[in-house]
Amino acid sequence: MIRLSVGGMMIYYHGWVKLINYKDLAKDFSDPLGMGSSNSLVAAIAAEVLCSFLIIIGLMTRWTSFGLVFTMGVAAFAVHGGAIDKIELALMYLIASLGLMFTGAGKFSLDASISK
């Protein structure tokens, strides 16, 4: 249930919005890692859409969860400046993704089906 919730909300409320508004966001997107605005946006979209989709279906969950942990860590501490009222949501996604990174996808996942 956590996999579906975290992945679904991340795609719907964050990644999809970035994906469909790529042209408008690319030139001014935050670039805390010095990769360039458009590359930072592509990395955020990859984590928030691709990694989230893989988490939902339970494929490579531990690895793809790291993508969200990293992205939400950057969002919380490098983009939003660490002010608790600005980073609360990013921290919630980070903590949930960290839990998935350590526990894995569970028995109702592609990871479990493949390992049998």
Contacts in CASP RR format, 6 or more apart in sequence:
PFRMAT RR
TARGET T0000
AUTHOR 0000-0000-0000
METHOD contacts of the structure
MODEL  1
MIRLSVGGMMIYYHGWVKLINYKDLAKDFSDPLGMGSSNSLVAAIAAEVL
CSFLIIIGLMTRWTSFGLVFTMGVAAFAVHGGAIDKIELALMYLIASLGL
MFTGAGKFSLDASISK
2 96 0 8 1.000
2 99 0 8 1.000
2 100 0 8 1.000
3 55 0 8 1.000
3 56 0 8 1.000
3 58 0 8 1.000
3 61 0 8 1.000
3 100 0 8 1.000
3 105 0 8 1.000
3 106 0 8 1.000
3 109 0 8 1.000
4 56 0 8 1.000
5 96 0 8 1.000
6 52 0 8 1.000
6 55 0 8 1.000
6 68 0 8 1.000
6 93 0 8 1.000
6 96 0 8 1.000
6 97 0 8 1.000
6 100 0 8 1.000
7 52 0 8 1.000
7 53 0 8 1.000
7 55 0 8 1.000
7 56 0 8 1.000
8 52 0 8 1.000
8 56 0 8 1.000
10 48 0 8 1.000
10 52 0 8 1.000
10 68 0 8 1.000
10 93 0 8 1.000
11 48 0 8 1.000
11 49 0 8 1.000
11 52 0 8 1.000
11 53 0 8 1.000
11 56 0 8 1.000
14 48 0 8 1.000
15 44 0 8 1.000
15 45 0 8 1.000
15 48 0 8 1.000
15 49 0 8 1.000
15 52 0 8 1.000
16 49 0 8 1.000
18 25 0 8 1.000
18 41 0 8 1.000
18 44 0 8 1.000
18 45 0 8 1.000
18 48 0 8 1.000
18 49 0 8 1.000
19 45 0 8 1.000
19 49 0 8 1.000
22 41 0 8 1.000
22 45 0 8 1.000
25 41 0 8 1.000
26 37 0 8 1.000
26 38 0 8 1.000
26 41 0 8 1.000
27 37 0 8 1.000
27 38 0 8 1.000
28 37 0 8 1.000
29 37 0 8 1.000
29 38 0 8 1.000
29 40 0 8 1.000
29 41 0 8 1.000
29 44 0 8 1.000
30 37 0 8 1.000
30 40 0 8 1.000
30 79 0 8 1.000
31 37 0 8 1.000
31 39 0 8 1.000
31 40 0 8 1.000
32 40 0 8 1.000
32 74 0 8 1.000
32 78 0 8 1.000
32 79 0 8 1.000
33 40 0 8 1.000
33 74 0 8 1.000
33 78 0 8 1.000
34 40 0 8 1.000
35 43 0 8 1.000
43 71 0 8 1.000
44 71 0 8 1.000
47 67 0 8 1.000
47 68 0 8 1.000
47 70 0 8 1.000
47 71 0 8 1.000
48 68 0 8 1.000
48 71 0 8 1.000
50 64 0 8 1.000
51 64 0 8 1.000
51 65 0 8 1.000
51 67 0 8 1.000
51 68 0 8 1.000
51 71 0 8 1.000
52 64 0 8 1.000
52 68 0 8 1.000
54 60 0 8 1.000
54 61 0 8 1.000
54 64 0 8 1.000
55 61 0 8 1.000
55 64 0 8 1.000
55 65 0 8 1.000
55 68 0 8 1.000
55 97 0 8 1.000
55 100 0 8 1.000
55 105 0 8 1.000
57 109 0 8 1.000
57 110 0 8 1.000
58 105 0 8 1.000
58 106 0 8 1.000
58 109 0 8 1.000
58 110 0 8 1.000
58 111 0 8 1.000
59 105 0 8 1.000
59 109 0 8 1.000
59 110 0 8 1.000
59 111 0 8 1.000
60 111 0 8 1.000
61 100 0 8 1.000
61 101 0 8 1.000
61 104 0 8 1.000
61 105 0 8 1.000
61 106 0 8 1.000
61 109 0 8 1.000
61 111 0 8 1.000
62 100 0 8 1.000
62 101 0 8 1.000
62 102 0 8 1.000
62 104 0 8 1.000
62 105 0 8 1.000
65 97 0 8 1.000
65 98 0 8 1.000
65 99 0 8 1.000
65 100 0 8 1.000
65 101 0 8 1.000
65 104 0 8 1.000
66 97 0 8 1.000
66 101 0 8 1.000
67 97 0 8 1.000
68 93 0 8 1.000
68 94 0 8 1.000
68 97 0 8 1.000
69 94 0 8 1.000
69 97 0 8 1.000
69 98 0 8 1.000
69 101 0 8 1.000
72 90 0 8 1.000
72 91 0 8 1.000
72 93 0 8 1.000
72 94 0 8 1.000
72 97 0 8 1.000
73 90 0 8 1.000
73 94 0 8 1.000
75 87 0 8 1.000
75 90 0 8 1.000
76 82 0 8 1.000
76 87 0 8 1.000
76 90 0 8 1.000
76 91 0 8 1.000
76 94 0 8 1.000
77 87 0 8 1.000
80 86 0 8 1.000
80 87 0 8 1.000
80 90 0 8 1.000
81 87 0 8 1.000
104 111 0 8 1.000
105 111 0 8 1.000
105 112 0 8 1.000
106 112 0 8 1.000
END
